[in-house]
Amino acid sequence: MILSSASIRCALLRLILTKGENKMKSVPTWALVNMIKALSIMAVLNTPEENQRLKDAQKELNKRKGRK
């Protein structure tokens, strides 16, 4: 079964939105990088939920890279 990129994105978004406290741990690194890029482009237009998702993604990516 071949999945399209749209269905993969939809599945990842569903995974992110349905997880609890550690929602970013199960997201692949490439998805975190893309999420950070997308949410950082026009941060002024982000909702509070998107700003929180951006902070969580940045924390998780820094943790994976061994930064504080």
Buried (B, 14 or more C-beta within 10 A) or exposed (E): EEEEEEEEEEEBEEEBEEEEEEBBEEBEEEBBEBBBEEBEEEEEEBEEEBEEBBEBBBEBBEEEEEEE
